[in-house]
Amino acid sequence: MKSYFTRLSFLLTLLLFLSSCSLFQDLQIKNVTDFAPAFQDKHLLIKANISVQNNNLYAIKLKHSELTISIDDKTLGNIALAEKVVFKRKSDASYPVKLKLNLADGALFTILRNAFKKEVTITIKGSIKGSALGIPKTIAINETKTIDGNLLKALNN
């Protein structure tokens, strides 16, 4: 009887781990406010409040990022999370996020040149590492968005 219980509990645990991907729901980013860039050496420190909806039954931690950002196919640099971010379970709240952008050579000139354009295409590629319930997960990012070029003027101050 004990052997049967052990096998059953092992099977249930295995099924739980194999189906854990289906229990994960994507986070929904609703809004970005209080965007505050600041230059420090060859780094651009960005502080912002991000409104996120987490419909999962557990908290999600973002631990590390390896992202490359470019404007109109010209690389600006690499983005890294300056601090870990924890999104509370079953929440719809605003979270402070600190990012560190390591600028590539000529990145400031690229920002200045594109700040007066009507539309600018921004591409972000790479991966974000996080965890949920102690289980690590890496998410591949490949996003391209068209934004108003006037938004880049905030980086020039």
C-alpha positions in Angstrom: 0.0 0.0 0.0 2.8 2.4 0.9 4.5 1.7 -2.5 1.2 2.4 -4.3 0.9 5.8 -2.5 4.5 6.7 -3.3 4.0 5.9 -7.0 0.8 7.9 -7.1 2.3 10.9 -5.4 5.3 10.8 -7.7 3.0 10.6 -10.8 0.9 13.6 -9.5 4.0 15.6 -8.8 5.4 14.9 -12.3 2.1 15.8 -13.9 2.0 19.1 -12.0 5.5 20.0 -13.1 4.8 19.1 -16.7 1.6 21.1 -16.8 3.0 24.1 -14.9 3.6 25.9 -18.2 -0.2 25.8 -18.9 -0.8 27.4 -15.5 1.2 30.4 -16.4 -0.7 33.5 -17.8 1.2 36.3 -19.4 1.5 39.6 -17.6 -0.3 42.5 -19.1 1.5 45.8 -19.2 -1.1 48.5 -19.1 0.7 51.8 -18.8 4.1 53.4 -18.2 4.3 56.6 -16.1 6.8 58.8 -14.4 9.5 58.1 -17.0 12.7 59.6 -15.6 16.0 59.2 -17.5 19.3 60.2 -16.1 22.8 60.0 -17.6 25.7 58.6 -15.6 29.0 58.0 -17.4 28.2 55.9 -20.5 25.0 54.6 -18.9 21.5 55.9 -19.1 19.5 55.1 -15.9 15.8 54.9 -16.4 13.2 54.9 -13.7 9.6 54.4 -14.5 6.4 53.2 -12.9 4.8 50.3 -14.9 1.1 49.3 -14.4 1.0 45.5 -14.6 -1.9 43.1 -14.3 -0.9 39.7 -12.9 -3.8 37.2 -13.1 -1.7 34.3 -11.9 -2.2 32.7 -8.5 1.4 33.3 -7.6 3.9 36.2 -7.6 6.3 36.5 -10.5 9.9 37.8 -10.0 11.9 39.4 -12.8 15.6 38.8 -12.0 17.8 39.5 -15.0 17.5 40.8 -18.5 19.8 40.7 -21.5 18.1 43.0 -24.0 19.4 45.0 -27.0 17.6 48.1 -28.0 17.8 49.8 -31.4 16.3 52.7 -33.3 15.7 52.3 -37.0 18.2 49.3 -37.1 21.0 51.3 -35.3 21.9 49.8 -31.9 21.6 52.1 -28.9 22.9 49.6 -26.4 22.1 46.9 -23.9 19.3 47.1 -21.3 19.7 45.4 -17.9 17.4 45.4 -14.9 19.1 47.4 -12.1 16.9 45.8 -9.4 14.7 42.7 -9.1 11.0 43.3 -9.6 8.3 41.3 -7.9 4.7 41.4 -9.3 2.3 40.3 -6.6 -0.2 37.6 -7.3 -3.7 38.4 -8.5 -2.9 42.1 -8.7 -3.4 45.1 -10.9 -0.9 47.6 -9.6 1.9 50.0 -10.5 5.5 48.9 -9.8 8.7 51.0 -9.8 11.2 49.6 -12.4 14.8 50.7 -12.7 16.7 49.9 -15.9 20.3 50.5 -16.9 21.1 51.2 -20.6 24.7 50.7 -21.5 25.1 53.0 -24.5 26.9 51.9 -27.6 29.3 54.3 -29.5 27.3 57.0 -31.3 24.1 56.2 -29.4 23.6 59.8 -28.2 23.9 61.1 -31.8 21.3 58.5 -32.9 18.9 59.7 -30.2 19.4 63.3 -31.2 19.0 62.6 -34.9 15.7 60.7 -34.3 14.2 63.1 -31.7 12.8 65.4 -34.4 11.3 62.7 -36.6 7.5 62.1 -36.7 7.8 58.4 -36.2 10.6 56.1 -35.0 10.8 52.3 -35.0 12.2 50.8 -31.8 13.3 47.2 -31.7 14.0 45.3 -28.4 15.5 41.8 -28.7 16.9 39.4 -26.1 15.7 37.5 -23.0 14.3 38.2 -19.6 14.9 35.7 -16.7 12.4 35.3 -13.9 10.8 32.8 -11.6 7.4 31.8 -10.4 7.0 29.5 -7.4 10.8 29.1 -7.4 10.8 27.6 -10.9 13.1 29.6 -13.2 11.9 30.7 -16.6 13.5 32.5 -19.5 11.3 34.5 -21.9 12.5 35.5 -25.3 11.7 39.0 -26.4 11.5 40.3 -30.0 9.3 43.4 -30.1 9.2 46.2 -32.7 7.1 49.3 -32.0 6.6 52.6 -33.8 6.5 55.6 -31.5 6.4 59.3 -31.8 9.9 60.7 -32.2 9.1 63.5 -29.8 9.3 61.0 -26.9 13.0 60.8 -27.4 13.4 64.4 -26.4 13.0 63.3 -22.8 16.3 61.5 -23.1 18.1 64.6 -24.3 17.6 66.6 -21.0 
